[in-house]
C-alpha cells in the first residue's frame, strides 16, 4: 500500500527587530501514475479520475513509449491496456515486474474473459478492469493503492 508522506520543517528566523517567525515548509509525496492506452477517450476518462484524486499522471499510447517513459521517470501505478498497436499489455507485465517490481499494475481491456483475467493476474497484474468500466470501479481500484 502506498502512503502519502508529509515532511514538516520548523525553522526559527530572527528578523532585525528580534521577532521570531516560524516558517513551515511541507513536501507531500504525490503518487504518480502512467496510463498506457491507445484510445484517447479512455486516456481522457482515466486522467480525469487521476486528477480528482490529486495524482500526478502521464500517458503514452504504446508499449515502446512506455519503455522510454519508464527509463527516465518513476511511477507508482501503471494503468495498462491489453491490446496496443505494438503488442499485448499482458505480455508487458513480466517486463514491468522484472525491472520495476514496485509498480502496481491495473490491467484494463475490452477482452474481459475469465481466462484473460486469470492470465493477467497470474503474470503479476494487481487488478483487472474490463471495459467499459465505471468511474466508481476505477476509483475503488485506485483507492487500494493510495489509502
Secondary structure, 3 states (H helix, E strand, C coil): CCCCCEEEEEEEEECCCCCEEEEEEEEECCCEEEEECCCHHHHHHHHHHHHHCCCEEEEECCHHHHHHHHHHCCCCEEEEECEECCEEHHHHHHHHHHHCCCCEEEEEECCCCHHHHHHHHHHCCCEEEECCCCHHHHHHHHHHHHC
